[in-house]
Amino acid sequence: MWSLPDGTPDTKNTVECVYIQNPEQGAWTIEISADELIQDSHVETPELDADYALVVSPVVSGPFPPQINGSSTGSIREEISFTFVTTDPTNSPITYFIDWGDGTNSSWFGPYTSGEEVLINHTFGSEGVFYITAKAKNNVDLESGWSDPFMITIYPPELSVASITGGLFKVKVMIRNTGFGDANQVNWSMSIDGVLSLVIDRSQETSQRSQRMVKQQ
């Protein structure tokens, strides 16, 4: 029974009905036009005009678009918390759907109470700027519109050698993270160019050999 945009009007019946599924939030303007006027209902005026009645039934709408709050920056592979909240005009239970902007989504989850703040964590696997959007629906499957995009920038760590100390037998290297992102679960390696001398400590082996000789005696 849902009406379609740019549909064909009914030119035979005196009652025309329009049913809109999931109407958008905000003010609506309704324009009425007559296909044909057969009789002038107001002979006291020079125009050919007629009365009409307009009835707008109570609308059962979906929830309002969710609001998203959280940090605007984060690090790769860091668990970041966000809050999502919206209300339903009939105070129906609400479920949420989140598009994280990185090619993944949450699928529908819930339900939650209307007006309840929902805390959800997400981890981004790459650096960049991501736009998070969400929508909600109530217990009769009426959906809200999409939320305003929430932008978050994910930074990578930047590792650099802060200092190198030591001498012939021992080298100590200090690695420092000079980037914005936290250095969590970062794979890194170090190579040494030049001549490397290896000194093998054989005192442990000599001690063990002496103990074996005592036992054999």
Secondary structure, 3 states (H helix, E strand, C coil): CCCCCCCCCCCCCCCCCCCCCCCCCCCCCCCCCCCCCCCCCCCCCCCCCCCCCCCCCCCCCCCCCCEEEECCEEECCCEEEEEEECCCCCCCCEEEEEECCCCCECCCEEEECCCCCEEEEEECCCCEEEEEEEEEECCCCCECCCCCCEEEEEECCCEEEEEEEECCCCEEEEEEECCCCCCCCCCCCCCCCCCCCCCCCCHHHHHHHHHHHHHHC
